[in-house]
């Protein structure tokens, strides 16, 4: 025992130095729990199933497992928009509803509506972004609403925002339309101008929320006739052309500055969901008549938007969680509405190849339910 004492003292000494180093790094980001960021790799950490998990669990790697106990809600959920109700619109198969994401080495808890409502009591949660974020909002509302009596739930509208209210729990789950996050305005000559350094007109709706979930990716790469703007503007400078990823980086930097200056990490959690993959090759028919997930990808492709997003998040003081759903969702080309984005007549069903195909959004129940299981496990 006497010989072991110097070794013990030496070990305590090194542990003290290590803990001091960790506390200093945490203080640098204004946080107390270093699990928010992976300091060793200087990377933004992926969302974990448990915030204080002692071991790292990479939720982005895993496989889709067929599970007869899914889906988690009925296809007749009244809050689903027509474009995602693939069963109502005549999709003949339903297997796409029954796949569960299983990360390697860990698991995502099954969604429990009552547990979620209990944890979210008296809180305001807002999902902000484009139509795919609306897709996710509808999924979350349908996951929750089944356990709430009819007279105790309602939906309200406020400008670009809509909110589902669980009245007995004093909870609101909101969606705010802001596909570019920054402001898109019309000039006096009706030209559409994307202001890369202005955000307050959209952000005023986000103030006071307890949980903010963002996405913004697809609209930045729209080009030519599909573009939503005619000019970029930054300060007093007007630009007709700009590299889309440069514009994306500048717009995200404006968003990041707003978060750093206006949101208190002690009161509000901020999550940024990575881009939802598209399966639009072959003019949108890549996802038609697909009934099973891919077992693996032929090559690992990291979208440029994700690289830009990670770069912006690294520069922030605010500890933003990055929820990376891109690769896991890329395996699910079977999960899109395809031609079943609207109800079809008998003749159309016999000749679906004549219809346009949606390989961007997701059928519900479906893939966004898994995104929400990941999200609520974090919360």
C-alpha positions as a Markdown table, in Angstrom:
| # | Residue | x | y | z |
|---|---|---|---|---|
| 1 | Unk | 0.0 | 0.0 | 0.0 |
| 2 | Unk | 2.9 | 2.4 | 0.8 |
| 3 | Unk | 4.4 | 1.8 | -2.7 |
| 4 | Unk | 1.0 | 2.6 | -4.3 |
| 5 | Unk | 0.5 | 6.0 | -2.7 |
| 6 | Unk | 2.9 | 8.0 | -5.0 |
| 7 | Unk | 1.2 | 6.5 | -8.0 |
| 8 | Unk | -2.2 | 7.3 | -6.6 |
| 9 | Unk | -1.2 | 10.9 | -5.9 |
| 10 | Unk | 0.2 | 11.2 | -9.4 |
| 11 | Unk | -3.0 | 9.9 | -10.9 |
| 12 | Unk | -5.1 | 12.4 | -8.8 |
| 13 | Unk | -2.8 | 15.2 | -10.0 |
| 14 | Unk | -3.3 | 14.3 | -13.7 |
| 15 | Unk | -7.1 | 13.9 | -13.3 |
| 16 | Unk | -7.2 | 17.4 | -11.6 |
| 17 | Unk | -5.4 | 18.9 | -14.6 |
| 18 | Unk | -7.7 | 17.2 | -17.1 |
| 19 | Unk | -10.8 | 18.4 | -15.3 |
| 20 | Unk | -9.5 | 21.9 | -15.1 |
| 21 | Unk | -8.9 | 21.8 | -18.9 |
| 22 | Unk | -12.4 | 20.5 | -19.6 |
| 23 | Unk | -14.0 | 23.2 | -17.4 |
| 24 | Unk | -12.0 | 25.9 | -19.2 |
| 25 | Unk | -13.1 | 24.6 | -22.6 |
| 26 | Unk | -16.7 | 24.5 | -21.4 |
| 27 | Unk | -16.6 | 28.0 | -20.1 |
| 28 | Unk | -15.3 | 29.2 | -23.4 |
| 29 | Unk | -18.6 | 28.2 | -25.0 |
| 30 | Unk | -20.7 | 29.4 | -22.0 |
| 31 | Unk | -21.8 | 25.9 | -21.1 |
| 32 | Unk | -21.4 | 23.6 | -18.1 |
| 33 | Unk | -21.7 | 20.2 | -19.9 |
| 34 | Unk | -18.9 | 19.5 | -22.4 |
| 35 | Unk | -21.0 | 16.8 | -24.0 |
| 36 | Unk | -22.6 | 19.5 | -26.1 |
| 37 | Unk | -19.5 | 19.6 | -28.2 |
| 38 | Unk | -16.9 | 17.1 | -29.3 |
| 39 | Unk | -13.8 | 19.0 | -28.4 |
| 40 | Unk | -11.3 | 16.3 | -29.4 |
| 41 | Unk | -12.4 | 16.4 | -33.0 |
| 42 | Unk | -13.4 | 20.1 | -33.0 |
| 43 | Unk | -16.6 | 19.0 | -34.5 |
| 44 | Unk | -20.2 | 19.9 | -33.7 |
| 45 | Unk | -21.5 | 16.8 | -31.9 |
| 46 | Unk | -24.4 | 14.8 | -33.3 |
| 47 | Unk | -27.6 | 14.5 | -31.2 |
| 48 | Unk | -27.4 | 11.8 | -28.6 |
| 49 | Unk | -30.1 | 9.7 | -27.1 |
| 50 | Unk | -29.0 | 10.8 | -23.7 |
| 51 | Unk | -27.4 | 14.1 | -23.1 |
| 52 | Unk | -25.1 | 12.8 | -20.4 |
| 53 | Unk | -24.4 | 9.4 | -22.0 |
| 54 | Unk | -20.9 | 8.2 | -20.9 |
| 55 | Unk | -20.2 | 6.6 | -24.3 |
| 56 | Unk | -20.5 | 8.1 | -27.7 |
| 57 | Unk | -23.4 | 6.9 | -29.8 |
| 58 | Unk | -23.4 | 7.8 | -33.4 |
| 59 | Unk | -27.0 | 7.9 | -34.4 |
| 60 | Unk | -26.1 | 8.6 | -38.1 |
| 61 | Unk | -24.8 | 5.0 | -38.7 |
| 62 | Unk | -27.1 | 2.0 | -38.5 |
| 63 | Unk | -29.7 | 0.2 | -40.5 |
| 64 | Unk | -33.5 | 0.2 | -41.1 |
| 65 | Unk | -35.2 | -2.8 | -39.5 |
| 66 | Unk | -38.7 | -3.9 | -40.4 |
| 67 | Unk | -41.0 | -3.6 | -37.4 |
| 68 | Unk | -44.6 | -4.7 | -37.4 |
| 69 | Unk | -45.4 | -2.5 | -34.4 |
| 70 | Unk | -45.0 | 0.6 | -36.6 |
| 71 | Unk | -46.4 | 3.0 | -37.6 |
| 72 | Unk | -46.9 | 5.0 | -34.4 |
| 73 | Unk | -50.2 | 6.7 | -35.5 |
| 74 | Unk | -53.0 | 6.1 | -38.0 |
| 75 | Unk | -53.0 | 7.4 | -41.5 |
| 76 | Unk | -56.3 | 9.2 | -40.8 |
| 77 | Unk | -54.5 | 11.8 | -38.5 |
| 78 | Unk | -56.5 | 15.0 | -39.2 |
| 79 | Unk | -53.4 | 17.2 | -39.2 |
| 80 | Unk | -51.8 | 15.7 | -42.3 |
| 81 | Unk | -51.8 | 17.7 | -45.5 |
| 82 | Unk | -53.0 | 16.0 | -48.7 |
| 83 | Unk | -49.6 | 15.9 | -50.3 |
| 84 | Unk | -48.2 | 13.5 | -47.7 |
| 85 | Unk | -51.2 | 11.2 | -47.2 |
| 86 | Unk | -49.9 | 8.6 | -49.6 |
| 87 | Unk | -52.4 | 5.9 | -48.4 |
| 88 | Unk | -55.4 | 8.2 | -48.9 |
| 89 | Unk | -54.0 | 9.2 | -52.3 |
| 90 | Unk | -54.0 | 5.6 | -53.5 |
| 91 | Unk | -50.5 | 4.2 | -52.8 |
| 92 | Unk | -51.0 | 0.5 | -52.9 |
| 93 | Unk | -48.2 | -0.6 | -50.5 |
| 94 | Unk | -47.8 | 0.3 | -46.8 |
| 95 | Unk | -44.5 | -1.3 | -45.9 |
| 96 | Unk | -42.7 | 2.1 | -46.0 |
| 97 | Unk | -44.5 | 2.9 | -42.7 |
| 98 | Unk | -43.0 | -0.1 | -40.8 |
| 99 | Unk | -39.2 | 0.5 | -40.8 |
| 100 | Unk | -37.4 | 1.5 | -37.6 |
| 101 | Unk | -33.9 | 3.1 | -37.6 |
| 102 | Unk | -31.5 | 1.0 | -35.5 |
| 103 | Unk | -28.1 | 2.8 | -34.8 |
| 104 | Unk | -25.1 | 0.6 | -34.4 |
| 105 | Unk | -24.4 | 0.0 | -30.7 |
| 106 | Unk | -27.3 | 1.9 | -29.2 |
| 107 | Unk | -31.0 | 2.5 | -29.6 |
| 108 | Unk | -33.6 | 5.3 | -30.0 |
| 109 | Unk | -36.4 | 5.1 | -27.5 |
| 110 | Unk | -39.8 | 4.5 | -29.0 |
| 111 | Unk | -41.9 | 7.6 | -29.0 |
| 112 | Unk | -44.1 | 7.9 | -26.0 |
| 113 | Unk | -46.7 | 10.7 | -26.4 |
| 114 | Unk | -47.7 | 11.0 | -22.7 |
| 115 | Unk | -44.1 | 11.1 | -21.6 |
| 116 | Unk | -43.3 | 13.8 | -24.3 |
| 117 | Unk | -46.3 | 15.9 | -23.1 |
| 118 | Unk | -45.2 | 15.6 | -19.5 |
| 119 | Unk | -41.7 | 16.7 | -20.3 |
| 120 | Unk | -42.9 | 19.6 | -22.5 |
| 121 | Unk | -45.5 | 20.9 | -20.0 |
| 122 | Unk | -45.8 | 24.7 | -20.2 |
| 123 | Unk | -43.2 | 24.9 | -23.0 |
| 124 | Unk | -43.3 | 26.4 | -26.5 |
| 125 | Unk | -41.6 | 24.4 | -29.2 |
| 126 | Unk | -41.0 | 25.8 | -32.7 |
| 127 | Unk | -39.9 | 24.1 | -36.0 |
| 128 | Unk | -38.6 | 26.6 | -38.5 |
| 129 | Unk | -37.8 | 26.2 | -42.2 |
| 130 | Unk | -39.3 | 24.9 | -45.5 |
| 131 | Unk | -42.0 | 22.5 | -46.6 |
| 132 | Unk | -39.9 | 19.5 | -45.4 |
| 133 | Unk | -39.9 | 21.0 | -41.9 |
| 134 | Unk | -43.6 | 21.4 | -42.3 |
| 135 | Unk | -43.6 | 17.7 | -43.1 |
| 136 | Unk | -41.8 | 17.0 | -39.8 |
| 137 | Unk | -44.1 | 19.3 | -37.9 |
| 138 | Unk | -47.2 | 17.4 | -39.2 |
| 139 | Unk | -45.4 | 14.2 | -38.1 |
| 140 | Unk | -44.8 | 15.4 | -34.6 |
| 141 | Unk | -48.3 | 16.7 | -34.2 |
| 142 | Unk | -49.7 | 13.4 | -35.3 |
| 143 | Unk | -47.4 | 11.5 | -32.9 |
| 144 | Unk | -48.8 | 13.6 | -30.0 |
| 145 | Unk | -52.4 | 14.3 | -30.8 |
| 146 | Unk | -53.8 | 10.8 | -30.4 |
| 147 | Unk | -53.7 | 10.9 | -26.6 |
| 148 | Unk | -55.3 | 14.3 | -26.3 |
| 149 | Unk | -59.1 | 14.6 | -26.0 |
| 150 | Unk | -60.7 | 16.5 | -28.9 |
| 151 | Unk | -61.8 | 19.4 | -26.8 |
| 152 | Unk | -58.3 | 19.9 | -25.4 |
| 153 | Unk | -56.4 | 20.6 | -28.7 |
| 154 | Unk | -56.6 | 23.2 | -31.4 |
| 155 | Unk | -54.5 | 24.9 | -34.1 |
| 156 | Unk | -54.0 | 28.6 | -34.4 |
| 157 | Unk | -52.3 | 30.8 | -37.1 |
| 158 | Unk | -50.1 | 33.9 | -36.8 |
| 159 | Unk | -48.6 | 35.3 | -39.9 |
| 160 | Unk | -46.2 | 32.7 | -41.4 |
| 161 | Unk | -46.6 | 30.5 | -38.3 |
| 162 | Unk | -49.1 | 27.9 | -37.2 |
| 163 | Unk | -49.4 | 26.3 | -33.8 |
| 164 | Unk | -50.8 | 23.1 | -32.4 |
| 165 | Unk | -51.9 | 23.6 | -28.8 |
| 166 | Unk | -52.3 | 20.8 | -26.2 |
| 167 | Unk | -54.4 | 22.9 | -23.8 |
| 168 | Unk | -54.3 | 20.7 | -20.7 |
| 169 | Unk | -50.5 | 20.7 | -20.8 |
| 170 | Unk | -50.1 | 24.3 | -21.9 |
| 171 | Unk | -47.9 | 23.2 | -24.7 |
| 172 | Unk | -47.6 | 24.7 | -28.2 |
| 173 | Unk | -45.9 | 22.9 | -31.1 |
| 174 | Unk | -45.4 | 25.5 | -33.8 |
| 175 | Unk | -44.2 | 25.7 | -37.4 |
| 176 | Unk | -42.8 | 28.9 | -38.8 |
| 177 | Unk | -42.3 | 29.3 | -42.6 |
| 178 | Unk | -38.8 | 30.6 | -43.3 |
| 179 | Unk | -37.2 | 28.4 | -45.9 |
| 180 | Unk | -34.1 | 30.7 | -46.3 |
| 181 | Unk | -34.1 | 32.0 | -42.7 |
| 182 | Unk | -33.0 | 35.4 | -43.9 |
| 183 | Unk | -35.4 | 37.9 | -45.5 |
| 184 | Unk | -36.8 | 37.7 | -49.1 |
| 185 | Unk | -38.5 | 40.9 | -50.2 |
| 186 | Unk | -39.9 | 42.5 | -53.2 |
| 187 | Unk | -38.5 | 45.9 | -54.4 |
| 188 | Unk | -40.6 | 48.7 | -55.9 |
| 189 | Unk | -40.0 | 47.3 | -59.4 |
| 190 | Unk | -41.3 | 43.8 | -58.3 |
| 191 | Unk | -37.8 | 42.4 | -58.4 |
| 192 | Unk | -37.3 | 39.8 | -55.6 |
| 193 | Unk | -34.3 | 40.5 | -53.4 |
| 194 | Unk | -32.7 | 38.0 | -51.0 |
| 195 | Unk | -31.2 | 40.1 | -48.1 |
| 196 | Unk | -28.3 | 37.9 | -46.8 |
| 197 | Unk | -27.8 | 40.2 | -43.8 |
| 198 | Unk | -31.4 | 40.7 | -42.6 |
| 199 | Unk | -33.4 | 38.3 | -40.5 |
| 200 | Unk | -35.4 | 40.1 | -37.9 |
| 201 | Unk | -38.7 | 40.1 | -39.9 |
| 202 | Unk | -38.7 | 36.3 | -39.7 |
| 203 | Unk | -36.9 | 36.0 | -36.3 |
| 204 | Unk | -39.5 | 38.0 | -34.4 |
| 205 | Unk | -41.8 | 35.0 | -34.5 |
| 206 | Unk | -39.1 | 32.8 | -32.9 |
| 207 | Unk | -38.6 | 34.9 | -29.7 |
| 208 | Unk | -39.7 | 33.3 | -26.5 |
| 209 | Unk | -39.6 | 29.7 | -27.6 |
| 210 | Unk | -38.1 | 27.1 | -25.3 |
| 211 | Unk | -37.0 | 24.8 | -28.1 |
| 212 | Unk | -36.1 | 26.0 | -31.6 |
| 213 | Unk | -35.5 | 23.4 | -34.4 |
| 214 | Unk | -34.2 | 24.8 | -37.7 |
| 215 | Unk | -33.6 | 23.6 | -41.2 |
| 216 | Unk | -32.6 | 25.5 | -44.4 |
| 217 | Unk | -30.9 | 23.9 | -47.4 |
| 218 | Unk | -33.0 | 23.1 | -50.4 |
| 219 | Unk | -34.1 | 26.6 | -51.4 |
| 220 | Unk | -30.5 | 27.8 | -51.6 |
| 221 | Unk | -29.7 | 25.6 | -54.6 |
| 222 | Unk | -32.8 | 26.4 | -56.6 |
| 223 | Unk | -31.6 | 27.8 | -60.0 |
| 224 | Unk | -32.9 | 29.5 | -63.1 |
| 225 | Unk | -36.7 | 29.5 | -63.3 |
| 226 | Unk | -37.0 | 27.7 | -59.9 |
| 227 | Unk | -35.1 | 30.4 | -58.0 |
| 228 | Unk | -37.1 | 32.4 | -55.5 |
| 229 | Unk | -35.1 | 35.6 | -56.0 |
| 230 | Unk | -33.7 | 37.9 | -58.8 |
| 231 | Unk | -30.9 | 39.5 | -56.8 |
| 232 | Unk | -28.8 | 39.0 | -53.6 |
| 233 | Unk | -28.3 | 42.0 | -51.4 |
| 234 | Unk | -25.8 | 42.5 | -48.6 |
| 235 | Unk | -25.5 | 46.0 | -47.0 |
| 236 | Unk | -26.0 | 48.4 | -49.9 |
| 237 | Unk | -24.5 | 46.0 | -52.5 |
| 238 | Unk | -26.7 | 44.3 | -55.0 |
| 239 | Unk | -25.5 | 41.0 | -56.7 |
| 240 | Unk | -27.1 | 39.3 | -59.7 |
| 241 | Unk | -25.0 | 36.2 | -59.4 |
| 242 | Unk | -23.3 | 34.5 | -56.5 |
| 243 | Unk | -22.0 | 31.1 | -55.8 |
| 244 | Unk | -24.9 | 29.4 | -54.0 |
| 245 | Unk | -22.8 | 28.0 | -51.2 |
| 246 | Unk | -21.2 | 31.4 | -50.6 |
| 247 | Unk | -24.7 | 32.9 | -50.3 |
| 248 | Unk | -25.7 | 30.0 | -48.0 |
| 249 | Unk | -22.7 | 30.6 | -45.8 |
| 250 | Unk | -23.5 | 34.3 | -45.5 |
| 251 | Unk | -27.2 | 33.7 | -44.8 |
| 252 | Unk | -26.4 | 31.1 | -42.1 |
| 253 | Unk | -23.9 | 33.5 | -40.6 |
| 254 | Unk | -26.6 | 36.1 | -40.2 |
| 255 | Unk | -28.8 | 33.5 | -38.5 |
| 256 | Unk | -25.9 | 32.4 | -36.3 |
| 257 | Unk | -25.3 | 36.0 | -35.1 |
| 258 | Unk | -28.9 | 36.4 | -34.3 |
| 259 | Unk | -28.9 | 33.2 | -32.2 |
| 260 | Unk | -25.7 | 34.3 | -30.4 |
| 261 | Unk | -27.1 | 37.7 | -29.6 |
| 262 | Unk | -30.8 | 37.0 | -28.8 |
| 263 | Unk | -31.1 | 33.5 | -27.4 |
| 264 | Unk | -30.1 | 32.4 | -23.8 |
| 265 | Unk | -28.7 | 28.8 | -23.7 |
| 266 | Unk | -29.9 | 28.5 | -20.1 |
| 267 | Unk | -33.5 | 28.9 | -21.2 |
| 268 | Unk | -33.7 | 27.7 | -24.8 |
| 269 | Unk | -32.4 | 24.7 | -26.7 |
| 270 | Unk | -31.5 | 25.2 | -30.4 |
| 271 | Unk | -31.2 | 22.3 | -32.8 |
| 272 | Unk | -30.4 | 22.4 | -36.5 |
| 273 | Unk | -31.6 | 19.5 | -38.6 |
| 274 | Unk | -29.4 | 18.6 | -41.5 |
| 275 | Unk | -30.8 | 18.6 | -45.1 |
| 276 | Unk | -33.3 | 16.0 | -46.1 |
| 277 | Unk | -32.0 | 14.0 | -49.1 |
| 278 | Unk | -33.7 | 14.1 | -52.5 |
| 279 | Unk | -34.0 | 11.1 | -54.8 |
| 280 | Unk | -34.7 | 13.1 | -57.9 |
| 281 | Unk | -32.5 | 11.5 | -60.5 |
| 282 | Unk | -34.2 | 10.2 | -63.7 |
| 283 | Unk | -36.6 | 13.2 | -63.6 |
| 284 | Unk | -38.1 | 12.2 | -60.3 |
| 285 | Unk | -38.7 | 8.5 | -61.0 |
| 286 | Unk | -35.8 | 7.3 | -58.8 |
| 287 | Unk | -38.4 | 6.9 | -55.9 |
| 288 | Unk | -41.3 | 5.6 | -57.9 |
| 289 | Unk | -42.5 | 2.0 | -57.2 |
| 290 | Unk | -39.8 | 1.5 | -54.4 |
| 291 | Unk | -41.0 | -0.6 | -51.5 |
| 292 | Unk | -37.8 | -1.2 | -49.4 |
| 293 | Unk | -35.0 | 0.8 | -48.0 |
| 294 | Unk | -31.5 | 0.5 | -49.5 |
| 295 | Unk | -29.2 | -1.7 | -47.5 |
| 296 | Unk | -26.3 | 0.6 | -48.1 |
| 297 | Unk | -25.2 | 3.5 | -50.3 |
| 298 | Unk | -22.9 | 2.9 | -53.2 |
| 299 | Unk | -20.8 | 5.9 | -52.1 |
| 300 | Unk | -20.9 | 8.2 | -49.1 |
| 301 | Unk | -21.8 | 11.7 | -50.4 |
| 302 | Unk | -21.7 | 14.6 | -47.9 |
| 303 | Unk | -23.8 | 17.5 | -49.3 |
| 304 | Unk | -22.1 | 20.8 | -49.6 |
| 305 | Unk | -24.8 | 22.4 | -47.5 |
| 306 | Unk | -23.9 | 20.1 | -44.6 |
| 307 | Unk | -20.2 | 21.1 | -44.8 |
| 308 | Unk | -21.1 | 24.8 | -44.9 |
| 309 | Unk | -23.5 | 24.3 | -41.9 |
| 310 | Unk | -20.9 | 22.6 | -39.8 |
| 311 | Unk | -18.4 | 25.4 | -40.5 |
| 312 | Unk | -20.9 | 28.1 | -39.4 |
| 313 | Unk | -21.9 | 26.1 | -36.2 |
| 314 | Unk | -18.2 | 25.8 | -35.2 |
| 315 | Unk | -17.9 | 29.6 | -35.1 |
| 316 | Unk | -20.9 | 30.1 | -32.8 |
| 317 | Unk | -20.7 | 30.8 | -29.1 |
| 318 | Unk | -24.2 | 29.3 | -28.6 |
| 319 | Unk | -24.1 | 25.5 | -28.2 |
| 320 | Unk | -26.3 | 24.4 | -31.1 |
| 321 | Unk | -27.0 | 20.7 | -31.6 |
| 322 | Unk | -26.7 | 19.3 | -35.1 |
| 323 | Unk | -29.2 | 16.6 | -35.8 |
| 324 | Unk | -27.8 | 14.8 | -38.8 |
| 325 | Unk | -30.5 | 12.8 | -40.6 |
| 326 | Unk | -29.1 | 13.0 | -44.1 |
| 327 | Unk | -27.4 | 9.6 | -44.6 |
| 328 | Unk | -30.0 | 7.6 | -42.7 |
| 329 | Unk | -32.7 | 9.2 | -44.8 |
| 330 | Unk | -30.8 | 8.7 | -48.1 |
| 331 | Unk | -31.4 | 5.0 | -47.7 |
| 332 | Unk | -35.2 | 5.6 | -47.8 |
| 333 | Unk | -36.0 | 6.3 | -51.4 |
| 334 | Unk | -39.1 | 4.2 | -50.8 |
| 335 | Unk | -40.5 | 6.8 | -48.4 |
| 336 | Unk | -41.4 | 9.6 | -50.8 |
| 337 | Unk | -44.9 | 10.4 | -52.1 |
| 338 | Unk | -43.8 | 9.9 | -55.7 |
| 339 | Unk | -47.0 | 10.0 | -57.8 |
| 340 | Unk | -49.2 | 9.6 | -54.7 |
| 341 | Unk | -48.9 | 13.3 | -53.7 |
| 342 | Unk | -52.6 | 13.8 | -54.6 |
| 343 | Unk | -55.6 | 11.6 | -55.0 |
| 344 | Unk | -55.8 | 10.0 | -58.4 |
| 345 | Unk | -58.7 | 8.9 | -60.6 |
| 346 | Unk | -59.0 | 5.4 | -61.9 |
| 347 | Unk | -57.5 | 6.3 | -65.3 |
| 348 | Unk | -54.6 | 8.0 | -63.7 |
| 349 | Unk | -53.8 | 5.0 | -61.6 |
| 350 | Unk | -53.6 | 2.9 | -64.7 |
| 351 | Unk | -51.0 | 5.3 | -66.3 |
| 352 | Unk | -49.0 | 6.8 | -63.4 |
| 353 | Unk | -45.9 | 7.3 | -65.6 |
| 354 | Unk | -47.8 | 10.3 | -67.1 |
| 355 | Unk | -47.8 | 12.1 | -63.7 |
| 356 | Unk | -45.2 | 14.2 | -62.0 |
| 357 | Unk | -43.3 | 12.5 | -59.2 |
| 358 | Unk | -42.4 | 14.0 | -55.8 |
| 359 | Unk | -39.1 | 12.5 | -54.5 |
| 360 | Unk | -38.4 | 15.4 | -52.1 |
| 361 | Unk | -41.1 | 15.2 | -49.4 |
| 362 | Unk | -42.1 | 12.2 | -47.3 |
| 363 | Unk | -45.2 | 10.1 | -46.9 |
| 364 | Unk | -46.7 | 10.1 | -43.4 |
| 365 | Unk | -46.6 | 8.0 | -41.4 |
| 366 | Unk | -43.0 | 7.6 | -42.4 |
| 367 | Unk | -39.4 | 8.7 | -42.3 |
| 368 | Unk | -40.0 | 12.1 | -40.4 |
| 369 | Unk | -41.5 | 10.1 | -37.5 |
| 370 | Unk | -38.0 | 8.7 | -36.9 |
| 371 | Unk | -36.5 | 12.2 | -37.0 |
| 372 | Unk | -38.9 | 13.1 | -34.3 |
| 373 | Unk | -38.1 | 10.1 | -32.2 |
| 374 | Unk | -34.5 | 11.2 | -32.3 |
| 375 | Unk | -35.4 | 14.7 | -31.5 |
| 376 | Unk | -37.7 | 13.9 | -28.6 |
| 377 | Unk | -35.1 | 11.5 | -27.1 |
| 378 | Unk | -32.8 | 14.4 | -26.9 |
| 379 | Unk | -35.3 | 16.6 | -25.1 |
